[in-house]
């Protein structure tokens, strides 16, 4: 029984190995077929790319030639337009130069008139300043006199006030000195009383100590 089972297992294993080998062989064959297909498609793609590249180059050349022709035409038109604009600008610049010349003449005339007006104003301002200086000098003189009078009166009033304040301060200081003297006298009396009491206490203590030593 055991021999039959072993034989059956070996047969199954051999069959499995054959199937695996067949499967790998089929996979290898499929891979080779896939490689051949990829090589064939790659060749076809290369041919198509070459053809497309050739067509693209031809189209680019045609477009480039068309663009060159258009650029040449546009350049010619732009040159003509620039020349026309330059002529117009030259004419306008000439007109502006004439206007600037006339403006310079007018400005020179206006400046001359302004200078003459400034000269007359300077004379008038000088006269006004002279009269103002005289008036200011007079006002300053009168103000100095008034200020001197006010200062004199203020000095007198301040002197009187300072005199009265000195008298009042002297009185206050005298009264304060009297109060302070009275307080110092009271303190001295208290100090003397305390000193006498302290001496008496010390003497009584010494007497008691001496009595205790003797007896």
C-alpha positions as CSV (number, residue, x, y, z in Angstrom):
1,X,0.0,0.0,0.0
2,X,2.8,2.4,0.9
3,X,4.6,1.6,-2.4
4,X,1.5,2.4,-4.4
5,X,1.1,5.7,-2.6
6,X,4.7,6.6,-3.2
7,X,4.4,5.7,-6.9
8,X,1.3,7.7,-7.2
9,X,2.9,10.8,-5.6
10,X,5.9,10.5,-7.9
11,X,3.7,10.4,-10.9
12,X,1.8,13.4,-9.7
13,X,5.1,15.3,-9.1
14,X,6.4,14.3,-12.6
15,X,3.2,15.5,-14.2
16,X,3.4,18.8,-12.2
17,X,7.0,19.4,-13.3
18,X,6.1,18.7,-17.0
19,X,3.2,21.1,-16.8
20,X,5.5,23.8,-15.2
21,X,8.1,23.2,-17.9
22,X,5.4,23.5,-20.6
23,X,4.1,26.7,-19.0
24,X,7.6,28.3,-18.9
25,X,8.2,27.2,-22.5
26,X,4.9,28.9,-23.5
27,X,5.9,32.0,-21.6
28,X,9.3,32.1,-23.3
29,X,7.6,31.7,-26.7
30,X,5.1,34.5,-25.9
31,X,8.0,36.8,-24.8
32,X,9.9,36.1,-28.1
33,X,6.7,36.8,-30.1
34,X,6.2,40.0,-28.1
35,X,9.8,41.1,-28.7
36,X,9.4,40.4,-32.5
37,X,6.1,42.5,-32.4
38,X,7.8,45.3,-30.6
39,X,10.8,45.3,-33.0
40,X,8.4,45.4,-36.0
41,X,6.3,48.2,-34.5
42,X,9.5,50.1,-33.6
43,X,10.6,49.9,-37.2
44,X,7.3,51.1,-38.4
45,X,7.3,54.0,-36.0
46,X,10.8,55.0,-37.1
47,X,9.7,55.1,-40.7
48,X,6.6,57.1,-39.8
49,X,8.7,59.5,-37.7
50,X,11.2,60.0,-40.5
51,X,8.3,60.7,-42.9
52,X,6.7,63.1,-40.5
53,X,10.0,64.8,-39.8
54,X,10.6,65.3,-43.5
55,X,7.1,66.7,-44.0
56,X,7.5,69.0,-41.0
57,X,10.8,70.3,-42.3
58,X,9.3,71.1,-45.7
59,X,6.4,72.8,-44.0
60,X,8.7,74.8,-41.8
61,X,10.8,75.9,-44.8
62,X,7.6,77.0,-46.6
63,X,6.4,78.9,-43.5
64,X,9.9,80.4,-43.0
65,X,10.0,81.6,-46.6
66,X,6.5,83.1,-46.3
67,X,7.5,84.8,-43.1
68,X,10.6,86.3,-44.7
69,X,8.5,87.7,-47.6
70,X,6.0,89.1,-45.1
71,X,8.8,90.6,-43.0
72,X,10.4,92.2,-46.0
73,X,7.0,93.7,-47.0
74,X,6.3,94.9,-43.5
75,X,9.8,96.4,-43.2
76,X,9.3,98.3,-46.4
77,X,6.0,99.7,-45.2
78,X,7.5,100.6,-41.9
79,X,10.4,102.4,-43.5
80,X,8.0,104.4,-45.6
81,X,5.8,105.2,-42.6
82,X,8.9,106.2,-40.6
83,X,10.1,108.5,-43.3
84,X,6.7,110.2,-43.5
85,X,6.6,110.6,-39.7
86,X,10.1,112.0,-39.7
87,X,9.1,114.6,-42.3
88,X,6.0,115.5,-40.3
89,X,8.0,115.7,-37.1
90,X,10.6,118.0,-38.8
91,X,7.8,120.3,-39.9
92,X,6.3,120.3,-36.4
93,X,9.7,120.9,-34.8
94,X,10.3,123.9,-37.2
95,X,6.9,125.4,-36.1
96,X,7.7,124.8,-32.5
97,X,11.1,126.5,-32.9
98,X,9.3,129.6,-34.4
99,X,6.8,129.6,-31.5
100,X,9.7,129.3,-29.0
101,X,11.4,132.2,-30.6
102,X,8.3,134.4,-30.3
103,X,7.8,133.2,-26.7
104,X,11.4,134.1,-25.9
105,X,10.8,137.6,-27.2
106,X,7.6,138.0,-25.2
107,X,9.2,136.6,-22.1
108,X,12.1,139.0,-22.5
109,X,9.7,141.9,-22.8
110,X,7.8,140.8,-19.7
111,X,11.0,140.3,-17.8
112,X,12.1,143.9,-18.7
113,X,8.7,145.2,-17.5
114,X,9.0,143.2,-14.3
115,X,12.5,144.5,-13.6
116,X,11.3,148.1,-14.1
117,X,8.4,147.4,-11.7
118,X,10.7,145.8,-9.2
119,X,13.0,148.8,-9.3
120,X,10.1,151.2,-8.5
121,X,8.9,148.9,-5.8
122,X,12.4,148.9,-4.3
123,X,12.4,152.7,-4.1
124,X,8.9,152.7,-2.6
125,X,9.8,149.9,-0.1
126,X,13.0,151.8,0.9
127,X,10.9,155.0,1.6
128,X,8.4,153.0,3.6
129,X,11.1,151.3,5.6
130,X,12.7,154.6,6.4
131,X,9.4,156.1,7.6
132,X,8.7,152.9,9.6
133,X,12.2,153.0,11.2
134,X,11.5,156.6,12.4
135,X,8.1,155.7,13.7
136,X,9.5,152.5,15.4
137,X,12.3,154.6,17.0
138,X,9.7,157.0,18.4
139,X,7.5,154.2,19.7
140,X,10.5,152.5,21.3
141,X,11.5,155.8,23.0
142,X,8.1,156.3,24.4
143,X,7.9,152.7,25.5
144,X,11.2,152.9,27.2
145,X,10.1,156.0,29.2
146,X,6.8,154.3,30.2
147,X,8.7,151.1,31.1
148,X,11.1,153.1,33.2
149,X,8.3,154.8,35.1
150,X,6.6,151.5,35.6
151,X,9.8,149.9,36.9
152,X,10.4,152.8,39.3
153,X,6.9,152.5,40.7
154,X,7.2,148.7,40.9
155,X,10.5,149.1,42.7
156,X,9.0,151.4,45.3
157,X,6.0,149.1,45.8
158,X,8.3,146.1,46.1
159,X,10.5,148.0,48.6
160,X,7.5,148.8,50.7
161,X,6.3,145.2,50.6
162,X,9.7,143.8,51.4
163,X,9.9,146.2,54.4
164,X,6.6,145.2,55.8
165,X,7.4,141.5,55.2
166,X,10.7,142.0,57.0
167,X,8.9,143.5,60.0
168,X,6.4,140.7,60.1
169,X,9.1,138.1,59.7
170,X,11.1,139.7,62.6
171,X,8.0,139.7,64.8
172,X,7.3,136.0,64.0
173,X,10.9,135.1,64.6
174,X,10.9,136.9,67.9
175,X,7.8,135.1,69.0
176,X,9.2,131.8,67.8
177,X,12.4,132.4,69.7
178,X,10.4,133.1,72.9
179,X,8.4,129.9,72.5
180,X,11.6,127.9,71.8
181,X,13.4,129.3,74.8
182,X,10.4,128.5,77.0
183,X,10.3,124.9,75.7
184,X,14.1,124.5,76.2
185,X,13.7,125.8,79.8
186,X,11.0,123.2,80.4
187,X,13.1,120.5,78.9
188,X,16.1,121.5,81.0
189,X,13.9,121.4,84.2
190,X,12.6,117.9,83.2
191,X,16.1,116.7,82.5
192,X,17.3,118.0,85.9
193,X,14.4,116.3,87.7
194,X,15.1,113.0,85.9
195,X,18.8,113.3,86.6
196,X,18.2,113.9,90.4
197,X,15.8,110.9,90.5
198,X,18.3,108.7,88.7
199,X,21.1,109.8,91.1
200,X,18.8,109.1,94.1
201,X,17.9,105.7,92.7
202,X,21.6,104.9,92.2
203,X,22.5,106.0,95.7
204,X,19.7,104.0,97.3
205,X,20.9,101.0,95.2
206,X,24.5,101.5,96.4
207,X,23.3,101.8,100.0
208,X,21.3,98.7,99.8
209,X,24.2,96.9,98.2
210,X,26.6,98.1,100.9
211,X,24.2,97.1,103.6
212,X,23.8,93.6,102.2
213,X,27.6,93.2,102.0
214,X,28.0,94.4,105.6
215,X,25.3,92.3,107.1
